[in-house]
Every structure is written in structure tokens, then in C-alpha cells.
Amino acid sequence: MRLLAKCIIPVIGLFWFDASLNNWFSESKEKEKKFWEERESLSSHISQLERELKARNITVLS
């Protein structure tokens, strides 16, 4: 019985560790995705503002 417990406990620990890593990776992927979406949104907004300024013949320093 002790041998069985010595085998099962490390296996359960490995499954728990794997689940923790998967959770961490999914959270970091979500943060990275959000970062790139916000970056793209800001880039698009800046481009739109530059076009509006150029349409009014205002020089943009970039």
C-alpha cells in the first residue's frame, strides 16, 4: 500500500504542475493577444489622425 502511495503522489503532483503551467501559458497568451490588439488599434488611430491633419495641410512631425 505504501508503494502504491509513493507512486501515486508524484504522479498527482506532476498533473497538478502541468495544469498550473497550462493555466499560466493561457493567461500570458491572452495578455499578449490583448497587447497586440491594443497596439494595432492605436496604430490605426494614429494613421487616421495623420490623414486628417494632412487633409487640412498641417505638417506632421514623425
N, C-alpha and C positions, 0 to 999 in steps of 0.2 A: 504494500500500500504506500509506503514511503517513497519507493522508487517511482511509482506512478505519479505521486505528488511532485517529486523532483523533476519529472519530465513535463508535467502539465503546466506548472507555474511559469517556467521560462517561455513556453510557447504562448501562453496568455499574455505575458509581458511583451513578447515580440509583436503580437497582434495589436496590442494597445499602442505600442510605439509606432507601428505602421499607420494606424488610424490617426494618431497625432500628427505625423508628418504629412499625411494626405490632407488633413484639415488646414495645416499651415500653408501648404503649397496652394490650395484652392483660394485661401484668403489673399495670398500675395499675388496670385494671378488676377483676382478681382480688382485689387488695388492698382496693378499695372494697367489693366484694361481701362479703368476709370481715368488714370493719369493720361493715357494716350487719347481718350475721347475728349477730355478737357483741353488738352494741348491742340487737338485738331479744331475744336470749337473756337478757341482763342485765335488760332492762326486764320481761320475763316473770317472771324470778326475783324481782325486787323486788316486783312486784304480788302474787305468790304469798305472799311473806313478810308483806306488809302485810295480806293477807286472814287469814293465820294469827294475826297479832297482834290484829286486830280481833275474831276469833272468841274470843280469850282476854280481851277487854275491856281491851287495853293500848292507850293513846293513842300514835299515831304522829305525830311532828312532820315535816311535809313542806315 
